[in-house]
Amino acid sequence: MMTTPITVTPVRVATLLAGDERMPVFVHLIDHPAGRVLVDTGMTELHPAVADMDPQLEPLTEKGIDLDGITAVVNTHLHFDHCGGNHLFAGTPVYVQRRELEDARTLDEYTIREWVDAPGMTYIEVDGEFELLPGVRLLPAPGHTPGSQIVVVETDAGPVVIAGDSAVWFGELDEPTTEGQRLIRSLDPHQVWLAHADEPWPAGS
Ligand SMILES: [Zn+2]
């Protein structure tokens, strides 16, 4: 049986100050025979609301990526460091869980709301599990936020998960405590890419 080759590429788009350390912010490109999907969009500008995290930007627009070739965008969730580049994709479908979009639009101090509702955004609200492309699924993964989702990519080596902040550091997957983290472990993934880690989990994979 033929297996479709699908690749996942991390792209670092910023660093943020978290306590005494700088933490990277990654987005992930999925190259699929039927399209190119971007998971999360990082940040492209500074904002007073998050100045205390001293963002150092390396925006997507300066990475040599053909943004016009991206056929769909997925937001794992809508915190500011995951949706700050959404405005670059006006007219492109942006897939997000319905609950997440509702929370981002209604809860105080949840995100930078004008980055969510940038001009021309086309949100596709997903309610639960969704097959975006053959071998690329969105799964609700509550924990970091109630409306978080992960992206599961079927590869020859096994499932590769793009987890957003469902786990922020490796220890949260070693010893899962949230529904989302337990879901990730239940998939028996080959690799899990986190938004704020340089390497995939498990270490050395
Ligand atoms: Zn984050």
Residues whose N, C-alpha, C, O or C-beta is under 5 A from the ligand:
A	BS01	ZN	D81 D165 A195
